[in-house]
């Protein structure tokens, strides 16, 4: 996907550098900037600096960078393929390409324009063959200038696309020819329905017409005739009905007259600036500053790059670009992961911070209440201790009270012991032994005590009299099982 609607196209040949910036696509695209410079004698080291200086005033940072392959390193050939399947056509083209050039398959970069089906099962194609080494050198020169080339366009294909979509051919149905005179070469392209049927770069241009108009014109006419004859002989399509010359200066007008008189062709002058939106300032620069240069190929490539099918970027460059894109994607993914982890850490940290802040606020808010609660807890604990002490004391007093109430007059107690588990040990002396057992029976009937048992009884002398010492063990009712449903003893 293009990163913006701006496209900058470069053309670099042996003696001329051309740069055009176009905004938008198709015939409605608008030329915003252009530049040309004579680079004859400029070294490979100096060329990137020349390109950088030529880009001053261009919005190159966000633009899509494309290039066109110079005619000097391109060979074209019309061939017939015995298939109508696109994949088969591509395979056959790859196999046959090296037969039409003295270079090996590894030394060339190929592309083709599908002209159409012929005899039901044949396809006619226009084959474009470029020198791979020279292509890579041009791409490297642009990369040294800080530019990443996304596509290398075959100029005649772009010219045919723009010509076919412009209003110039609105009412024309058959093939037409385009004659574009550049500084050092003349491009001759036969076009039908926006497709380039055949193409020829004639090594005679405006510089030659300025030096020797008659001789240069004669060479152009001769090459035009040869190209036309080859086109007709190969039966590529119908003969062109009109021949459009894309300039309107004196040389173009003289060539128009010569074509009409000598070749008997219907030649029409249609400036290429009429096929695309060109502001007055840019049109003025073309007419004055760059009168010897034709920008038709570069502006057509910039305006029609999305419609062209041929891409002459070498496979190894495309592979390297793909690897770089994958590396960038991995790097972007890693950065996104790091950012995601950072954001997650920030969110977790903020949650922890706000929870701590909320807790601190709660602690500060209820600090006084907390002190009051703790004070109340201490008071409650003290109250419970006192209550337990009072309850324990009342049990002791109740036990003594019951013993006092049930002890006969002739029996007196020498010791009363109460253990924590609710057992009361009573020791005493009775003058009559039977009184001890009567006392035991009486105490069993007291509601405060759960049971009573005589643990020991023995005779002894007490104040010179015979007496009986005894020990009775009592179990308090309040020390029974938790399941005991007996009602509590009312304290007196």
C-alpha positions in Angstrom: 0.0 0.0 0.0 1.4 3.5 -0.9 2.3 5.5 2.2 1.0 8.8 0.6 -0.6 10.2 -2.5 2.7 11.8 -3.5 4.9 10.0 -6.1 8.4 11.1 -7.1 9.8 9.5 -10.3 13.5 9.5 -11.3 15.1 8.9 -14.7 18.9 8.6 -14.9 20.6 8.0 -18.2 24.1 8.6 -19.4 23.7 12.4 -19.7 20.5 13.5 -18.0 18.8 13.4 -14.6 15.1 13.9 -14.5 12.9 14.2 -11.4 9.1 14.7 -11.3 6.8 14.9 -8.3 3.1 14.1 -8.9 0.2 14.2 -6.4 -2.6 11.7 -7.1 -3.0 9.1 -9.8 -4.3 8.9 -13.3 -5.0 11.8 -15.7 -6.4 13.8 -12.8 -3.0 13.7 -11.1 -1.2 17.1 -10.6 2.4 17.8 -11.3 3.8 19.7 -8.3 7.6 19.8 -8.9 10.1 18.9 -11.6 13.9 19.1 -12.1 16.4 18.2 -14.7 20.2 18.4 -14.9 22.9 17.4 -17.3 25.0 14.8 -15.5 27.4 14.0 -18.3 30.8 13.5 -16.8 29.4 13.2 -13.2 31.1 10.3 -11.3 29.2 7.6 -9.4 30.5 9.2 -6.1 29.1 12.6 -7.0 25.8 11.4 -8.5 24.0 10.9 -5.1 24.9 14.5 -4.0 23.6 15.8 -7.3 20.3 13.8 -6.7 20.1 15.3 -3.2 20.6 18.8 -4.4 18.0 18.3 -7.2 15.4 17.3 -4.5 15.5 20.7 -2.8 11.9 21.9 -2.8 10.5 18.4 -3.2 8.4 16.9 -0.4 10.4 13.7 -0.5 10.1 12.5 3.1 6.6 11.1 2.7 6.6 10.4 -1.0 6.6 7.1 -2.8 9.9 6.7 -4.7 9.8 5.1 -8.2 12.1 5.0 -11.1 12.0 4.3 -14.9 14.4 2.2 -16.7 16.4 4.2 -19.3 16.0 3.1 -23.0 19.8 2.7 -23.3 19.7 -0.4 -21.1 16.4 -1.8 -22.3 15.5 -4.1 -25.2 12.0 -4.7 -26.4 10.6 -7.6 -28.4 7.2 -8.7 -29.6 6.7 -12.4 -29.2 3.8 -14.9 -29.2 3.2 -17.3 -26.3 1.3 -20.6 -27.0 -0.8 -20.2 -23.8 -3.5 -18.0 -22.4 -2.8 -18.8 -18.7 -1.0 -16.1 -16.8 1.3 -18.5 -14.9 2.2 -20.4 -18.0 2.9 -17.1 -19.8 5.2 -16.0 -17.0 7.1 -19.3 -17.1 7.5 -19.3 -20.9 8.7 -15.6 -20.8 11.3 -16.5 -18.2 12.6 -19.3 -20.5 12.6 -17.4 -23.8 13.9 -14.0 -22.5 17.5 -14.9 -22.8 17.1 -15.9 -26.5 16.4 -12.3 -27.4 19.5 -10.8 -25.8 23.2 -11.7 -25.8 23.2 -11.8 -22.0 22.5 -14.8 -19.8 19.3 -15.2 -17.8 21.1 -14.2 -14.6 22.3 -10.9 -16.1 18.9 -9.6 -17.2 15.7 -8.5 -15.6 12.5 -9.0 -17.6 8.9 -7.9 -17.7 6.1 -8.0 -20.2 2.9 -6.4 -21.4 0.0 -8.7 -22.3 -1.2 -7.4 -25.6 -4.1 -9.9 -26.0 -5.2 -13.3 -27.2 -4.3 -14.3 -30.8 -5.8 -17.3 -32.6 -7.7 -18.5 -29.6 -4.8 -20.2 -27.7 -1.9 -17.8 -28.3 -1.0 -14.6 -26.4 0.9 -11.7 -27.8 3.2 -9.9 -25.4 5.6 -7.0 -25.5 8.8 -8.2 -23.8 11.0 -5.7 -21.9 14.5 -6.8 -21.1 16.9 -4.7 -18.9 20.5 -5.1 -17.8 20.3 -6.2 -14.1 23.7 -4.9 -13.1 22.9 -1.4 -14.5 19.5 -1.5 -12.8 21.1 -2.3 -9.4 23.6 0.4 -9.9 20.9 3.0 -10.5 18.9 1.8 -7.4 22.1 2.0 -5.3 22.7 5.6 -6.5 19.2 6.5 -5.3 19.6 4.6 -2.0 22.9 6.5 -1.4 20.9 9.7 -1.7 18.6 8.4 1.0 15.8 7.1 -1.2 14.0 3.7 -1.1 12.8 2.7 -4.5 9.5 0.9 -4.4 9.1 0.1 -8.1 11.1 0.4 -11.4 8.6 1.2 -14.2 8.9 0.5 -17.9 8.5 4.0 -19.4 6.6 3.1 -22.6 4.0 1.1 -20.6 3.3 4.1 -18.4 3.2 6.5 -21.4 0.6 4.1 -23.1 -1.5 3.9 -19.9 -1.6 7.7 -19.5 -2.2 8.2 -23.2 -5.1 5.7 -23.2 -6.8 7.3 -20.2 -6.4 10.9 -21.3 -9.1 12.9 -23.2 -6.8 12.9 -26.3 -7.9 9.4 -27.2 -11.5 9.9 -26.1 -13.0 9.4 -29.6 -10.2 7.2 -31.0 -10.9 3.4 -31.2 -7.9 1.9 -33.1 -4.1 1.9 -32.4 -2.3 5.2 -32.3 1.5 6.1 -32.1 3.3 8.4 -29.8 6.4 10.2 -30.8 8.2 11.7 -27.8 11.4 13.6 -28.5 13.7 13.7 -25.6 17.2 15.4 -25.3 19.2 12.4 -26.6 16.6 9.9 -27.8 13.1 9.7 -29.4 10.6 7.3 -28.0 8.2 5.7 -30.5 5.4 3.8 -28.9 2.3 2.3 -30.6 -0.6 2.3 -28.2 -4.0 0.6 -28.2 -6.6 0.8 -25.4 -3.9 2.0 -22.9 -1.5 -0.9 -23.7 1.9 -0.5 -25.4 1.8 -2.7 -28.5 5.4 -2.0 -29.5 8.2 0.3 -28.4 11.4 1.6 -29.9 14.0 4.1 -28.6 15.6 5.9 -31.4 19.0 7.3 -30.4 18.4 10.8 -32.0 17.0 13.6 -29.9 16.7 17.4 -29.5 20.4 17.9 -29.1 20.9 16.3 -32.5 18.1 18.3 -34.1 19.7 21.5 -32.8 23.1 20.6 -34.3 22.0 19.1 -37.6 18.2 19.4 -38.1 18.1 17.9 -41.5 20.4 14.9 -40.8 18.7 14.2 -37.4 15.3 14.4 -38.9 16.2 12.0 -41.7 17.5 9.5 -39.1 14.3 9.8 -37.1 12.1 9.2 -40.1 14.1 6.2 -41.2 13.9 4.6 -37.8 10.2 5.4 -37.6 9.6 3.7 -40.9 11.6 0.6 -39.9 9.7 0.2 -36.6 6.4 0.6 -38.5 7.4 -2.0 -41.1 8.5 -4.5 -38.3 5.2 -3.9 -36.6 3.2 -4.6 -39.7 5.3 -7.6 -40.7 4.8 -9.2 -37.3 1.1 -8.7 -37.5 0.9 -7.3 -34.0 -2.3 -5.3 -34.5 -3.9 -2.8 -36.9 -1.8 0.0 -38.3 -1.9 3.2 -36.3 -4.5 5.7 -37.5 -2.8 8.7 -36.0 0.7 9.8 -34.9 0.9 12.1 -31.9 3.9 14.3 -31.4 4.1 15.3 -27.8 5.9 18.7 -28.3 4.9 21.9 -30.2 8.2 23.7 -30.7 9.8 24.4 -34.1 11.6 21.0 -34.3 8.3 19.2 -33.6 6.5 21.2 -36.2 9.1 20.5 -38.8 9.1 16.8 -38.0 5.3 16.8 -38.3 5.5 18.3 -41.8 8.2 15.8 -42.8 6.1 12.8 -41.5 3.1 14.0 -43.4 5.0 14.6 -46.7 7.5 11.7 -46.6 5.8 8.9 -44.7 2.2 9.9 -45.5 1.1 9.5 -41.9 -1.5 11.6 -40.1 0.7 13.4 -37.6 -0.9 15.6 -34.9 0.9 17.7 -32.3 -0.5 17.1 -28.8 1.7 18.4 -26.0 2.1 15.9 -23.2 1.3 18.6 -20.7 -2.3 18.4 -22.0 -2.6 14.8 -20.7 -2.2 15.7 -17.0 -2.7 18.7 -14.8 0.3 21.0 -15.0 0.3 24.3 -13.1 1.3 27.4 -15.0 4.6 27.8 -13.1 5.6 24.2 -13.9 4.5 24.6 -17.6 6.5 27.8 -17.8 9.6 26.0 -16.5 9.2 23.2 -19.0 8.9 25.7 -21.9 11.9 27.8 -20.8 14.3 26.1 -18.3 13.9 22.6 -19.6 13.0 23.1 -23.3 15.5 20.4 -24.4 14.1 17.8 -22.1 10.9 15.7 -22.3 9.3 14.8 -18.9 6.6 12.7 -20.6 8.0 9.4 -19.5 8.7 10.3 -15.8 5.4 12.1 -15.2 3.5 9.3 -16.9 5.3 6.7 -14.7 4.6 8.8 -11.6 0.9 9.3 -12.5 0.3 5.7 -13.7 2.5 3.6 -11.3 -0.5 1.9 -9.8 -1.7 0.8 -13.3 1.6 -0.5 -14.6 2.3 -4.2 -14.4 6.0 -4.3 -15.2 8.3 -4.0 -12.2 12.0 -4.2 -13.1 13.3 -4.2 -9.6 15.9 -7.1 -9.5 14.8 -10.2 -7.5 17.7 -9.9 -5.1 16.7 -6.3 -4.3 13.1 -7.3 -3.8 14.2 -10.2 -1.5 16.4 -7.8 0.5 13.5 -5.4 0.7 11.2 -8.2 1.9 13.7 -9.2 4.5 14.1 -5.6 5.7 10.3 -5.2 5.9 10.0 -8.5 7.9 12.8 -7.2 10.2 11.0 -3.9 10.6 7.8 -5.8 11.4 9.6 -8.0 14.0 11.1 -4.8 15.4 7.7 -3.1 15.5 6.2 -6.1 17.2 9.0 -6.2 19.8 8.5 -2.5 20.4 4.8 -2.9 20.7 5.3 -5.8 23.2 7.7 -3.8 25.2 5.2 -0.8 25.2 2.4 -3.2 26.1 4.4 -4.6 29.0 5.3 -1.1 30.1 1.7 0.0 30.0 0.6 -3.2 31.9 3.3 -2.5 34.5 2.1 1.1 34.7 -1.5 0.0 35.1 -0.6 -2.5 37.8 1.6 0.0 39.5 -1.1 2.7 39.5 -3.6 0.2 40.8 -1.2 -0.7 43.6 -0.5 2.9 44.3 -4.2 3.9 44.4 -5.0 0.9 46.7 -2.2 2.0 49.1 -3.3 5.6 48.9 -6.9 4.5 49.6 -5.8 2.3 52.5 -3.7 5.1 53.9 -6.6 7.5 53.6 -8.9 4.9 55.4 -6.3 4.5 58.1 -6.0 8.2 58.6 -9.7 8.7 58.4 -10.5 6.0 61.0 -7.4 6.5 63.2 -9.3 8.2 66.0 -12.1 5.6 65.8 -9.4 2.9 66.0 -8.0 4.3 69.2 -11.5 4.6 70.7 -12.3 0.9 69.7 -9.0 -0.3 71.2 -9.8 1.7 74.4 -13.3 0.1 74.5 -11.8 -3.3 74.0 -9.4 -2.8 77.0 -12.4 -1.6 79.1 -14.4 -4.6 78.0 -11.6 -7.0 78.8 -11.3 -5.4 82.3 -15.0 -5.5 82.8 -15.1 -9.2 81.8 -12.3 -9.9 84.3 -14.2 -8.2 87.1 -17.4 -10.0 86.1 -15.7 -13.3 86.1 -14.1 -12.5 89.4 -17.4 -11.5 90.9 -19.2 -14.5 89.5 -16.5 -16.8 91.0 -16.7 -15.0 94.3 -20.5 -15.4 94.4 -20.1 -19.2 93.8 -17.7 -19.4 96.8 -20.0 -17.4 99.0 -23.1 -19.4 97.9 -21.2 -22.6 98.7 -20.2 -21.4 102.2 -23.7 -20.1 102.8 -25.2 -23.6 101.9 -22.7 -25.3 104.1 -23.3 -23.0 107.0 -27.1 -23.5 106.6 -26.9 -27.3 106.6 -24.1 -28.0 109.1 -25.5 -29.3 112.4 -24.5 -27.6 115.7 -22.4 -30.5 116.9 -20.3 -30.6 113.7 -17.8 -27.9 112.9 -15.6 -27.5 109.8 -11.9 -27.2 109.9 -11.2 -26.5 106.2 -13.1 -25.7 103.0 -11.2 -25.9 99.7 -12.5 -25.0 96.2 -10.7 -26.1 93.1 -11.0 -24.6 89.6 -12.9 -27.5 88.2 -15.8 -26.9 90.6 -14.9 -29.5 93.3 -15.3 -28.4 96.9 -13.5 -30.4 99.6 -14.9 -30.0 103.1 -13.0 -31.2 106.2 -14.4 -31.2 109.7 -15.0 -32.9 113.0 -18.2 -34.5 114.3 -18.8 -35.7 117.8 -21.1 -38.5 116.5 -20.0 -40.6 113.6 -23.5 -41.1 112.2 -23.8 -37.3 111.8 -21.2 -37.5 109.0 -23.4 -39.7 106.8 -26.5 -37.7 107.6 -24.6 -34.5 106.6 -23.5 -36.2 103.4 -27.2 -37.1 102.6 -28.3 -33.5 103.4 -25.7 -31.9 101.1 -26.7 -34.2 98.2 -30.2 -32.6 98.4 -28.9 -29.1 98.1 -29.5 -27.6 94.7 -26.2 -25.9 94.5 -24.3 -29.2 94.6 -24.5 -31.8 92.0 -23.4 -34.7 94.3 -21.7 -35.3 97.6 -19.4 -38.1 98.7 -17.7 -39.0 101.9 -14.1 -39.5 101.0 -12.8 -40.4 104.5 -13.8 -40.8 108.1 -11.7 -41.7 111.1 -11.9 -41.4 114.9 -9.7 -39.0 116.8 -9.4 -37.2 120.1 -10.6 -33.7 120.0 -10.2 -31.6 123.2 -10.1 -34.7 125.3 -13.2 -36.2 123.8 -13.8 -38.9 121.3 -14.6 -37.4 117.9 -14.7 -38.3 114.2 -12.7 -36.4 111.5 -14.1 -36.5 108.0 -13.7 -35.2 104.5 -16.6 -34.8 102.1 -16.1 -34.0 98.3 -18.8 -31.9 96.7 -19.3 -31.1 92.9 -20.8 -27.8 92.1 -23.8 -27.9 89.7 -22.3 -25.0 87.6 -19.2 -27.2 86.9 -21.3 -29.9 85.1 -21.4 -30.8 81.3 -22.3 -28.0 78.8 -25.3 -30.1 77.9 -26.6 -29.8 81.4 -29.9 -27.9 81.1 -30.3 -27.2 84.8 -31.4 -23.7 85.7 -28.7 -21.6 87.3 -28.8 -21.0 91.0 -30.1 -17.7 92.1 -27.5 -15.8 94.0 -28.5 -14.6 97.4 
